[in-house]
């Protein structure tokens, strides 16, 4: 089973950029579709983005399209979320997820994913 550790969160001003990283353990990293979710206080967990095993296909929530970019580095077992033009409504704990199914199913099958511990992103207005 893959283990995930997120990093890169912090406090930024609206309009700033931030890059989150997710380090995965295990030799089978390339067997997993990967994704990012977020959860704001008092709200349900929300799908943000996902990426296929090869990194050739991505899916994004409408709220982040054009602002966030997901990528992966299979030789180094890393997944990234580049966030630009950040808004206060992007404030949340961001979680990395690993999924054995297809990347385009991750958003609705999150209960079947493996999770990291999360990293806090706070965007001040």
N, CA, C and O atoms as CSV, one atom per row, in Angstrom:
chain,resi,resn,atom,element,x,y,z
A,1,UNK,N,N,0.835,-1.184,0.000
A,1,UNK,CA,C,0.000,0.000,0.000
A,1,UNK,C,C,0.881,1.248,0.000
A,1,UNK,O,O,1.896,1.297,0.695
A,2,UNK,N,N,0.498,2.233,-0.764
A,2,UNK,CA,C,1.289,3.442,-0.871
A,2,UNK,C,C,1.040,4.344,0.328
A,2,UNK,O,O,-0.083,4.431,0.824
A,3,UNK,N,N,2.092,5.017,0.793
A,3,UNK,CA,C,1.965,6.017,1.848
A,3,UNK,C,C,2.325,7.376,1.286
A,3,UNK,O,O,3.248,7.505,0.482
A,4,UNK,N,N,1.591,8.384,1.715
A,4,UNK,CA,C,1.696,9.717,1.116
A,4,UNK,C,C,1.996,10.776,2.162
A,4,UNK,O,O,1.440,10.748,3.260
A,5,UNK,N,N,2.878,11.714,1.821
A,5,UNK,CA,C,3.213,12.818,2.706
A,5,UNK,C,C,3.175,14.114,1.899
A,5,UNK,O,O,3.939,14.294,0.951
A,6,UNK,N,N,2.273,15.013,2.293
A,6,UNK,CA,C,2.151,16.304,1.621
A,6,UNK,C,C,3.040,17.354,2.272
A,6,UNK,O,O,3.382,17.256,3.451
A,7,UNK,N,N,3.407,18.356,1.486
A,7,UNK,CA,C,4.154,19.486,1.997
A,7,UNK,C,C,3.924,20.682,1.070
A,7,UNK,O,O,3.383,20.541,-0.026
A,8,UNK,N,N,4.342,21.849,1.528
A,8,UNK,CA,C,4.282,23.032,0.686
A,8,UNK,C,C,3.187,24.015,1.009
A,8,UNK,O,O,3.118,25.083,0.402
A,9,UNK,N,N,2.327,23.679,1.953
A,9,UNK,CA,C,1.269,24.604,2.319
A,9,UNK,C,C,1.807,25.818,3.062
A,9,UNK,O,O,2.980,25.869,3.432
A,10,UNK,N,N,0.933,26.789,3.273
A,10,UNK,CA,C,1.339,27.981,3.999
A,10,UNK,C,C,0.313,29.079,3.902
A,10,UNK,O,O,-0.800,28.877,3.417
A,11,UNK,N,N,0.709,30.252,4.376
A,11,UNK,CA,C,-0.141,31.451,4.354
A,11,UNK,C,C,0.346,32.376,3.253
A,11,UNK,O,O,1.509,32.780,3.238
A,12,UNK,N,N,-0.550,32.711,2.331
A,12,UNK,CA,C,-0.194,33.604,1.227
A,12,UNK,C,C,-1.294,34.639,1.037
A,12,UNK,O,O,-2.405,34.493,1.549
A,13,UNK,N,N,-0.961,35.686,0.291
A,13,UNK,CA,C,-1.935,36.713,-0.038
A,13,UNK,C,C,-2.718,36.308,-1.288
A,13,UNK,O,O,-2.233,35.540,-2.118
A,14,UNK,N,N,-3.911,36.829,-1.404
A,14,UNK,CA,C,-4.706,36.574,-2.605
A,14,UNK,C,C,-3.922,36.994,-3.843
A,14,UNK,O,O,-3.269,38.037,-3.857
A,15,UNK,N,N,-3.999,36.166,-4.878
A,15,UNK,CA,C,-3.274,36.426,-6.108
A,15,UNK,C,C,-1.915,35.759,-6.182
A,15,UNK,O,O,-1.298,35.718,-7.246
A,16,UNK,N,N,-1.450,35.243,-5.069
A,16,UNK,CA,C,-0.137,34.597,-5.022
A,16,UNK,C,C,-0.203,33.182,-5.584
A,16,UNK,O,O,-1.268,32.664,-5.922
A,17,UNK,N,N,0.970,32.586,-5.669
A,17,UNK,CA,C,1.093,31.207,-6.139
A,17,UNK,C,C,1.722,30.351,-5.047
A,17,UNK,O,O,2.421,30.842,-4.160
A,18,UNK,N,N,1.447,29.055,-5.144
A,18,UNK,CA,C,1.973,28.115,-4.169
A,18,UNK,C,C,2.056,26.758,-4.858
A,18,UNK,O,O,1.201,26.421,-5.677
A,19,UNK,N,N,3.080,25.985,-4.527
A,19,UNK,CA,C,3.171,24.638,-5.073
A,19,UNK,C,C,3.165,23.616,-3.949
A,19,UNK,O,O,4.006,23.657,-3.050
A,20,UNK,N,N,2.226,22.717,-4.009
A,20,UNK,CA,C,2.156,21.622,-3.061
A,20,UNK,C,C,2.864,20.402,-3.642
A,20,UNK,O,O,2.844,20.160,-4.849
A,21,UNK,N,N,3.486,19.648,-2.749
A,21,UNK,CA,C,4.170,18.423,-3.138
A,21,UNK,C,C,3.606,17.247,-2.350
A,21,UNK,O,O,3.139,17.393,-1.220
A,22,UNK,N,N,3.665,16.095,-2.972
A,22,UNK,CA,C,3.220,14.867,-2.306
A,22,UNK,C,C,4.252,13.790,-2.621
A,22,UNK,O,O,4.456,13.428,-3.780
A,23,UNK,N,N,4.897,13.287,-1.575
A,23,UNK,CA,C,5.893,12.230,-1.717
A,23,UNK,C,C,5.245,10.897,-1.399
A,23,UNK,O,O,4.623,10.727,-0.350
A,24,UNK,N,N,5.398,9.958,-2.314
A,24,UNK,CA,C,4.790,8.640,-2.150
A,24,UNK,C,C,5.858,7.588,-1.904
A,24,UNK,O,O,6.925,7.620,-2.515
A,25,UNK,N,N,5.571,6.673,-1.021
A,25,UNK,CA,C,6.492,5.574,-0.757
A,25,UNK,C,C,6.075,4.364,-1.574
A,25,UNK,O,O,4.949,4.294,-2.067
A,26,UNK,N,N,6.987,3.416,-1.714
A,26,UNK,CA,C,6.639,2.191,-2.408
A,26,UNK,C,C,7.114,2.163,-3.843
A,26,UNK,O,O,7.346,3.201,-4.463
A,27,UNK,N,N,7.254,0.959,-4.354
A,27,UNK,CA,C,7.783,0.758,-5.691
A,27,UNK,C,C,6.715,0.765,-6.754
A,27,UNK,O,O,7.014,0.714,-7.947
A,28,UNK,N,N,5.441,0.830,-6.317
A,28,UNK,CA,C,4.345,0.693,-7.275
A,28,UNK,C,C,3.645,2.016,-7.540
A,28,UNK,O,O,2.481,2.039,-7.938
A,29,UNK,N,N,4.347,3.109,-7.321
A,29,UNK,CA,C,3.741,4.436,-7.470
A,29,UNK,C,C,3.107,4.604,-8.840
A,29,UNK,O,O,2.017,5.165,-8.955
A,30,UNK,N,N,3.775,4.126,-9.872
A,30,UNK,CA,C,3.266,4.340,-11.220
A,30,UNK,C,C,2.007,3.528,-11.502
A,30,UNK,O,O,1.400,3.682,-12.562
A,31,UNK,N,N,1.606,2.665,-10.567
A,31,UNK,CA,C,0.374,1.897,-10.713
A,31,UNK,C,C,-0.851,2.646,-10.215
A,31,UNK,O,O,-1.973,2.151,-10.328
A,32,UNK,N,N,-0.642,3.842,-9.661
A,32,UNK,CA,C,-1.738,4.601,-9.067
A,32,UNK,C,C,-2.038,5.859,-9.871
A,32,UNK,O,O,-1.139,6.593,-10.282
A,33,UNK,N,N,-3.325,6.080,-10.081
A,33,UNK,CA,C,-3.746,7.422,-10.449
A,33,UNK,C,C,-3.634,8.270,-9.181
A,33,UNK,O,O,-3.840,7.768,-8.076
A,34,UNK,N,N,-3.314,9.530,-9.338
A,34,UNK,CA,C,-3.110,10.401,-8.193
A,34,UNK,C,C,-4.034,11.615,-8.255
A,34,UNK,O,O,-4.489,12.018,-9.325
A,35,UNK,N,N,-4.294,12.176,-7.096
A,35,UNK,CA,C,-5.174,13.333,-7.089
A,35,UNK,C,C,-4.965,14.216,-5.877
A,35,UNK,O,O,-4.248,13.869,-4.939
A,36,UNK,N,N,-5.609,15.356,-5.924
A,36,UNK,CA,C,-5.643,16.283,-4.802
A,36,UNK,C,C,-7.097,16.603,-4.470
A,36,UNK,O,O,-7.937,16.804,-5.347
A,37,UNK,N,N,-7.355,16.641,-3.165
A,37,UNK,CA,C,-8.645,17.058,-2.646
A,37,UNK,C,C,-8.396,18.158,-1.627
A,37,UNK,O,O,-7.258,18.396,-1.223
A,38,UNK,N,N,-9.450,18.818,-1.222
A,38,UNK,CA,C,-9.318,19.820,-0.170
A,38,UNK,C,C,-10.570,19.823,0.689
A,38,UNK,O,O,-11.654,19.426,0.260
A,39,UNK,N,N,-10.381,20.284,1.915
A,39,UNK,CA,C,-11.506,20.392,2.837
A,39,UNK,C,C,-11.371,21.670,3.641
A,39,UNK,O,O,-10.410,21.856,4.388
A,40,UNK,N,N,-12.339,22.538,3.478
A,40,UNK,CA,C,-12.390,23.781,4.232
A,40,UNK,C,C,-13.180,23.554,5.519
A,40,UNK,O,O,-13.986,22.626,5.590
A,41,UNK,N,N,-12.959,24.383,6.530
A,41,UNK,CA,C,-13.683,24.226,7.803
A,41,UNK,C,C,-15.193,24.253,7.605
A,41,UNK,O,O,-15.734,25.160,6.973
A,42,UNK,N,N,-15.860,23.249,8.153
A,42,UNK,CA,C,-17.304,23.190,8.065
A,42,UNK,C,C,-17.846,22.729,6.733
A,42,UNK,O,O,-19.058,22.728,6.518
A,43,UNK,N,N,-16.956,22.335,5.833
A,43,UNK,CA,C,-17.399,21.884,4.511
A,43,UNK,C,C,-16.957,20.457,4.257
A,43,UNK,O,O,-16.078,19.931,4.939
A,44,UNK,N,N,-17.577,19.842,3.269
A,44,UNK,CA,C,-17.207,18.490,2.893
A,44,UNK,C,C,-15.927,18.497,2.050
A,44,UNK,O,O,-15.548,19.506,1.456
A,45,UNK,N,N,-15.284,17.339,2.026
A,45,UNK,CA,C,-14.106,17.179,1.178
A,45,UNK,C,C,-14.489,17.403,-0.287
A,45,UNK,O,O,-15.554,16.979,-0.737
A,46,UNK,N,N,-13.606,18.073,-1.016
A,46,UNK,CA,C,-13.895,18.485,-2.387
A,46,UNK,C,C,-12.773,18.031,-3.306
A,46,UNK,O,O,-11.595,18.208,-2.997
A,47,UNK,N,N,-13.144,17.448,-4.430
A,47,UNK,CA,C,-12.170,17.062,-5.449
A,47,UNK,C,C,-11.548,18.315,-6.055
A,47,UNK,O,O,-12.243,19.295,-6.322
A,48,UNK,N,N,-10.241,18.278,-6.269
A,48,UNK,CA,C,-9.533,19.395,-6.882
A,48,UNK,C,C,-8.979,19.011,-8.249
A,48,UNK,O,O,-9.256,19.678,-9.246
A,49,UNK,N,N,-8.194,17.933,-8.297
A,49,UNK,CA,C,-7.563,17.543,-9.553
A,49,UNK,C,C,-7.109,16.096,-9.467
A,49,UNK,O,O,-6.897,15.563,-8.378
A,50,UNK,N,N,-6.960,15.464,-10.630
A,50,UNK,CA,C,-6.417,14.116,-10.692
A,50,UNK,C,C,-5.564,13.970,-11.938
A,50,UNK,O,O,-5.680,14.748,-12.884
A,51,UNK,N,N,-4.703,12.956,-11.922
A,51,UNK,CA,C,-3.783,12.732,-13.020
A,51,UNK,C,C,-3.629,11.235,-13.248
A,51,UNK,O,O,-3.624,10.449,-12.301
A,52,UNK,N,N,-3.504,10.856,-14.498
A,52,UNK,CA,C,-3.404,9.448,-14.860
A,52,UNK,C,C,-2.052,8.867,-14.445
A,52,UNK,O,O,-1.158,9.602,-14.028
A,53,UNK,N,N,-1.909,7.558,-14.560
A,53,UNK,CA,C,-0.685,6.882,-14.148
A,53,UNK,C,C,0.542,7.375,-14.915
A,53,UNK,O,O,1.630,7.491,-14.350
A,54,UNK,N,N,0.366,7.654,-16.162
A,54,UNK,CA,C,1.495,8.112,-16.971
A,54,UNK,C,C,1.710,9.620,-16.889
A,54,UNK,O,O,2.754,10.133,-17.293
A,55,UNK,N,N,0.726,10.311,-16.368
A,55,UNK,CA,C,0.810,11.769,-16.321
A,55,UNK,C,C,0.313,12.446,-17.583
A,55,UNK,O,O,0.407,13.667,-17.711
A,56,UNK,N,N,-0.213,11.669,-18.512
A,56,UNK,CA,C,-0.627,12.241,-19.775
A,56,UNK,C,C,-2.018,12.833,-19.788
A,56,UNK,O,O,-2.362,13.584,-20.701
A,57,UNK,N,N,-2.832,12.505,-18.780
A,57,UNK,CA,C,-4.208,13.008,-18.735
A,57,UNK,C,C,-4.509,13.550,-17.355
A,57,UNK,O,O,-4.076,12.996,-16.344
A,58,UNK,N,N,-5.269,14.656,-17.325
A,58,UNK,CA,C,-5.618,15.293,-16.064
A,58,UNK,C,C,-7.096,15.654,-16.056
A,58,UNK,O,O,-7.742,15.766,-17.097
A,59,UNK,N,N,-7.599,15.830,-14.855
A,59,UNK,CA,C,-8.972,16.267,-14.664
A,59,UNK,C,C,-8.965,17.311,-13.549
A,59,UNK,O,O,-8.210,17.198,-12.582
A,60,UNK,N,N,-9.817,18.329,-13.697
A,60,UNK,CA,C,-9.843,19.412,-12.720
A,60,UNK,C,C,-11.279,19.758,-12.334
A,60,UNK,O,O,-12.211,19.617,-13.126
A,61,UNK,N,N,-11.422,20.207,-11.110
A,61,UNK,CA,C,-12.689,20.798,-10.703
A,61,UNK,C,C,-12.856,22.121,-11.427
A,61,UNK,O,O,-11.877,22.813,-11.707
A,62,UNK,N,N,-14.085,22.467,-11.726
A,62,UNK,CA,C,-14.341,23.719,-12.444
A,62,UNK,C,C,-13.792,24.930,-11.682
A,62,UNK,O,O,-13.343,25.901,-12.290
A,63,UNK,N,N,-13.830,24.865,-10.372
A,63,UNK,CA,C,-13.413,25.999,-9.549
A,63,UNK,C,C,-11.919,26.300,-9.641
A,63,UNK,O,O,-11.490,27.387,-9.255
A,64,UNK,N,N,-11.119,25.360,-10.144
A,64,UNK,CA,C,-9.672,25.575,-10.209
A,64,UNK,C,C,-9.120,25.518,-11.630
A,64,UNK,O,O,-7.932,25.760,-11.839
A,65,UNK,N,N,-9.956,25.205,-12.598
A,65,UNK,CA,C,-9.486,25.125,-13.988
A,65,UNK,C,C,-8.867,26.446,-14.415
A,65,UNK,O,O,-9.413,27.522,-14.172
A,66,UNK,N,N,-7.716,26.334,-15.057
A,66,UNK,CA,C,-7.018,27.524,-15.518
A,66,UNK,C,C,-6.124,28.156,-14.467
A,66,UNK,O,O,-5.310,29.022,-14.788
A,67,UNK,N,N,-6.264,27.736,-13.212
A,67,UNK,CA,C,-5.438,28.299,-12.138
A,67,UNK,C,C,-4.506,27.262,-11.521
A,67,UNK,O,O,-3.383,27.590,-11.136
A,68,UNK,N,N,-4.957,26.019,-11.424
A,68,UNK,CA,C,-4.170,24.951,-10.806
A,68,UNK,C,C,-3.697,23.970,-11.876
A,68,UNK,O,O,-4.378,23.732,-12.873
A,69,UNK,N,N,-2.517,23.410,-11.641
A,69,UNK,CA,C,-1.964,22.400,-12.540
A,69,UNK,C,C,-1.426,21.230,-11.726
A,69,UNK,O,O,-0.602,21.416,-10.831
A,70,UNK,N,N,-1.890,20.039,-12.035
A,70,UNK,CA,C,-1.377,18.838,-11.378
A,70,UNK,C,C,-0.339,18.191,-12.283
A,70,UNK,O,O,-0.489,18.175,-13.505
A,71,UNK,N,N,0.710,17.663,-11.676
A,71,UNK,CA,C,1.743,16.965,-12.430
A,71,UNK,C,C,2.332,15.871,-11.559
A,71,UNK,O,O,2.115,15.838,-10.348
A,72,UNK,N,N,3.082,14.974,-12.194
A,72,UNK,CA,C,3.719,13.906,-11.432
A,72,UNK,C,C,5.094,13.588,-12.000
A,72,UNK,O,O,5.373,13.814,-13.177
A,73,UNK,N,N,5.933,13.064,-11.137
A,73,UNK,CA,C,7.290,12.660,-11.489
A,73,UNK,C,C,7.430,11.210,-11.056
A,73,UNK,O,O,7.770,10.932,-9.906
A,74,UNK,N,N,7.171,10.297,-11.959
A,74,UNK,CA,C,7.144,8.881,-11.587
A,74,UNK,C,C,8.495,8.350,-11.097
A,74,UNK,O,O,8.521,7.605,-10.117
A,75,UNK,N,N,9.604,8.695,-11.726
A,75,UNK,CA,C,10.882,8.152,-11.223
A,75,UNK,C,C,11.174,8.553,-9.787
A,75,UNK,O,O,11.879,7.835,-9.078
A,76,UNK,N,N,10.640,9.693,-9.344
A,76,UNK,CA,C,10.902,10.172,-7.984
A,76,UNK,C,C,9.696,10.064,-7.058
A,76,UNK,O,O,9.714,10.581,-5.941
A,77,UNK,N,N,8.653,9.393,-7.526
A,77,UNK,CA,C,7.457,9.147,-6.696
A,77,UNK,C,C,6.861,10.429,-6.138
A,77,UNK,O,O,6.542,10.502,-4.951
A,78,UNK,N,N,6.709,11.435,-6.983
A,78,UNK,CA,C,6.199,12.730,-6.535
A,78,UNK,C,C,4.994,13.167,-7.353
A,78,UNK,O,O,4.888,12.893,-8.549
A,79,UNK,N,N,4.090,13.856,-6.667
A,79,UNK,CA,C,2.965,14.518,-7.315
A,79,UNK,C,C,2.957,15.963,-6.856
A,79,UNK,O,O,3.272,16.261,-5.704
A,80,UNK,N,N,2.597,16.858,-7.763
A,80,UNK,CA,C,2.607,18.284,-7.441
A,80,UNK,C,C,1.264,18.921,-7.785
A,80,UNK,O,O,0.525,18.455,-8.652
A,81,UNK,N,N,0.986,19.997,-7.073
A,81,UNK,CA,C,-0.163,20.827,-7.423
A,81,UNK,C,C,0.330,22.270,-7.442
A,81,UNK,O,O,0.568,22.870,-6.394
A,82,UNK,N,N,0.479,22.810,-8.631
A,82,UNK,CA,C,0.867,24.210,-8.791
A,82,UNK,C,C,-0.400,25.051,-8.769
A,82,UNK,O,O,-1.297,24.875,-9.593
A,83,UNK,N,N,-0.453,25.964,-7.813
A,83,UNK,CA,C,-1.635,26.803,-7.639
A,83,UNK,C,C,-1.261,28.257,-7.905
A,83,UNK,O,O,-0.321,28.784,-7.308
A,84,UNK,N,N,-1.985,28.885,-8.782
A,84,UNK,CA,C,-1.759,30.299,-9.108
A,84,UNK,C,C,-3.052,31.089,-8.910
A,84,UNK,O,O,-4.136,30.519,-8.784
A,85,UNK,N,N,-2.910,32.395,-8.887
A,85,UNK,CA,C,-4.067,33.288,-8.712
A,85,UNK,C,C,-4.950,32.822,-7.558
A,85,UNK,O,O,-6.168,32.712,-7.696
A,86,UNK,N,N,-4.326,32.557,-6.439
A,86,UNK,CA,C,-5.058,32.008,-5.299
A,86,UNK,C,C,-6.087,33.006,-4.769
A,86,UNK,O,O,-5.878,34.219,-4.770
A,87,UNK,N,N,-7.206,32.439,-4.316
A,87,UNK,CA,C,-8.313,33.220,-3.786
A,87,UNK,C,C,-8.567,32.806,-2.336
A,87,UNK,O,O,-8.204,31.698,-1.939
A,88,UNK,N,N,-9.173,33.667,-1.556
A,88,UNK,CA,C,-9.500,33.278,-0.173
A,88,UNK,C,C,-10.334,32.003,-0.103
A,88,UNK,O,O,-10.198,31.228,0.843
A,89,UNK,N,N,-11.177,31.782,-1.074
A,89,UNK,CA,C,-12.005,30.566,-1.070
A,89,UNK,C,C,-11.219,29.284,-1.361
A,89,UNK,O,O,-11.768,28.185,-1.283
A,90,UNK,N,N,-9.935,29.427,-1.695
A,90,UNK,CA,C,-9.067,28.261,-1.844
A,90,UNK,C,C,-8.515,27.796,-0.505
A,90,UNK,O,O,-7.862,26.755,-0.433
A,91,UNK,N,N,-8.766,28.545,0.540
A,91,UNK,CA,C,-8.294,28.177,1.875
A,91,UNK,C,C,-8.893,26.846,2.307
A,91,UNK,O,O,-10.112,26.674,2.319
A,92,UNK,N,N,-8.015,25.900,2.664
A,92,UNK,CA,C,-8.455,24.558,3.040
A,92,UNK,C,C,-7.235,23.729,3.428
A,92,UNK,O,O,-6.093,24.147,3.239
A,93,UNK,N,N,-7.500,22.561,3.967
A,93,UNK,CA,C,-6.466,21.544,4.092
A,93,UNK,C,C,-6.478,20.740,2.794
A,93,UNK,O,O,-7.520,20.243,2.366
A,94,UNK,N,N,-5.324,20.623,2.190
A,94,UNK,CA,C,-5.194,19.914,0.913
A,94,UNK,C,C,-4.612,18.526,1.155
A,94,UNK,O,O,-3.617,18.361,1.860
A,95,UNK,N,N,-5.261,17.534,0.551
A,95,UNK,CA,C,-4.871,16.145,0.722
A,95,UNK,C,C,-4.481,15.520,-0.607
A,95,UNK,O,O,-5.110,15.754,-1.640
A,96,UNK,N,N,-3.442,14.731,-0.552
A,96,UNK,CA,C,-3.013,13.940,-1.692
A,96,UNK,C,C,-3.703,12.573,-1.609
A,96,UNK,O,O,-3.892,12.030,-0.521
A,97,UNK,N,N,-4.073,12.029,-2.767
A,97,UNK,CA,C,-4.763,10.745,-2.788
A,97,UNK,C,C,-4.182,9.849,-3.869
A,97,UNK,O,O,-3.808,10.311,-4.947
A,98,UNK,N,N,-4.113,8.567,-3.565
A,98,UNK,CA,C,-3.655,7.557,-4.516
A,98,UNK,C,C,-4.796,6.582,-4.762
A,98,UNK,O,O,-5.468,6.143,-3.829
A,99,UNK,N,N,-5.002,6.252,-6.020
A,99,UNK,CA,C,-6.191,5.481,-6.403
A,99,UNK,C,C,-5.814,4.435,-7.433
A,99,UNK,O,O,-5.099,4.723,-8.393
A,100,UNK,N,N,-6.299,3.213,-7.227
A,100,UNK,CA,C,-5.938,2.131,-8.148
A,100,UNK,C,C,-6.826,2.080,-9.389
A,100,UNK,O,O,-6.537,1.338,-10.327
A,101,UNK,N,N,-7.896,2.859,-9.399
A,101,UNK,CA,C,-8.767,2.908,-10.569
A,101,UNK,C,C,-8.314,3.958,-11.567
A,101,UNK,O,O,-7.151,4.361,-11.571
A,102,UNK,N,N,-9.227,4.395,-12.405
A,102,UNK,CA,C,-8.908,5.400,-13.422
A,102,UNK,C,C,-8.962,6.814,-12.842
A,102,UNK,O,O,-9.770,7.103,-11.959
A,103,UNK,N,N,-8.102,7.677,-13.343
A,103,UNK,CA,C,-7.997,9.028,-12.779
A,103,UNK,C,C,-9.323,9.783,-12.882
A,103,UNK,O,O,-9.644,10.593,-12.012
A,104,UNK,N,N,-10.088,9.524,-13.932
A,104,UNK,CA,C,-11.329,10.267,-14.123
A,104,UNK,C,C,-12.434,9.773,-13.194
A,104,UNK,O,O,-13.492,10.399,-13.124
A,105,UNK,N,N,-12.223,8.680,-12.485
A,105,UNK,CA,C,-13.186,8.173,-11.502
A,105,UNK,C,C,-12.837,8.574,-10.081
A,105,UNK,O,O,-13.634,8.352,-9.170
A,106,UNK,N,N,-11.665,9.159,-9.870
A,106,UNK,CA,C,-11.212,9.427,-8.510
A,106,UNK,C,C,-12.155,10.370,-7.779
A,106,UNK,O,O,-12.415,10.184,-6.590
A,107,UNK,N,N,-12.660,11.362,-8.460
A,107,UNK,CA,C,-13.513,12.344,-7.802
A,107,UNK,C,C,-14.732,11.738,-7.133
A,107,UNK,O,O,-15.129,12.189,-6.059
A,108,UNK,N,N,-15.333,10.731,-7.742
A,108,UNK,CA,C,-16.539,10.123,-7.176
A,108,UNK,C,C,-16.242,8.839,-6.419
A,108,UNK,O,O,-17.152,8.246,-5.839
A,109,UNK,N,N,-14.995,8.399,-6.410
A,109,UNK,CA,C,-14.619,7.178,-5.701
A,109,UNK,C,C,-13.562,7.449,-4.643
A,109,UNK,O,O,-12.725,6.590,-4.365
A,110,UNK,N,N,-13.595,8.623,-4.060
A,110,UNK,CA,C,-12.564,9.025,-3.113
A,110,UNK,C,C,-12.486,8.101,-1.906
A,110,UNK,O,O,-11.422,7.963,-1.303
A,111,UNK,N,N,-13.583,7.475,-1.549
A,111,UNK,CA,C,-13.587,6.583,-0.391
A,111,UNK,C,C,-12.684,5.371,-0.595
A,111,UNK,O,O,-12.329,4.692,0.368
A,112,UNK,N,N,-12.315,5.100,-1.830
A,112,UNK,CA,C,-11.475,3.937,-2.127
A,112,UNK,C,C,-9.999,4.315,-2.278
A,112,UNK,O,O,-9.176,3.468,-2.624
A,113,UNK,N,N,-9.667,5.563,-2.024
A,113,UNK,CA,C,-8.296,6.043,-2.199
A,113,UNK,C,C,-7.505,5.926,-0.908
A,113,UNK,O,O,-8.071,5.751,0.171
A,114,UNK,N,N,-6.185,6.025,-1.034
A,114,UNK,CA,C,-5.279,6.150,0.104
A,114,UNK,C,C,-4.942,7.622,0.249
A,114,UNK,O,O,-4.853,8.342,-0.746
A,115,UNK,N,N,-4.753,8.078,1.498
A,115,UNK,CA,C,-4.627,9.508,1.782
A,115,UNK,C,C,-3.377,9.858,2.557
A,115,UNK,O,O,-2.844,9.057,3.325
A,116,UNK,N,N,-2.922,11.089,2.329
A,116,UNK,CA,C,-1.901,11.655,3.173
A,116,UNK,C,C,-2.528,12.364,4.357
A,116,UNK,O,O,-3.742,12.304,4.557
A,117,UNK,N,N,-1.691,13.040,5.148
A,117,UNK,CA,C,-2.171,13.687,6.364
A,117,UNK,C,C,-2.678,15.098,6.112
A,117,UNK,O,O,-3.345,15.678,6.969
A,118,UNK,N,N,-2.374,15.650,4.961
A,118,UNK,CA,C,-2.855,16.973,4.589
A,118,UNK,C,C,-1.874,18.081,4.881
A,118,UNK,O,O,-1.002,17.955,5.740
A,119,UNK,N,N,-2.030,19.177,4.146
A,119,UNK,CA,C,-1.225,20.374,4.371
A,119,UNK,C,C,-2.148,21.591,4.260
A,119,UNK,O,O,-2.977,21.675,3.354
A,120,UNK,N,N,-1.992,22.523,5.188
A,120,UNK,CA,C,-2.888,23.670,5.266
A,120,UNK,C,C,-2.474,24.755,4.286
A,120,UNK,O,O,-1.305,25.136,4.215
A,121,UNK,N,N,-3.444,25.242,3.535
A,121,UNK,CA,C,-3.256,26.402,2.663
A,121,UNK,C,C,-4.225,27.482,3.121
A,121,UNK,O,O,-5.435,27.262,3.187
A,122,UNK,N,N,-3.681,28.645,3.434
A,122,UNK,CA,C,-4.510,29.772,3.856
A,122,UNK,C,C,-4.219,30.954,2.944
A,122,UNK,O,O,-3.070,31.369,2.790
A,123,UNK,N,N,-5.272,31.489,2.345
A,123,UNK,CA,C,-5.146,32.613,1.427
A,123,UNK,C,C,-5.826,33.815,2.056
A,123,UNK,O,O,-7.039,33.822,2.264
A,124,UNK,N,N,-5.039,34.821,2.351
A,124,UNK,CA,C,-5.567,36.033,2.981
A,124,UNK,C,C,-6.023,37.029,1.923
A,124,UNK,O,O,-5.412,37.158,0.862
A,125,UNK,N,N,-7.106,37.728,2.234
A,125,UNK,CA,C,-7.639,38.706,1.270
A,125,UNK,C,C,-6.954,40.045,1.404
A,125,UNK,O,O,-7.279,40.980,0.673
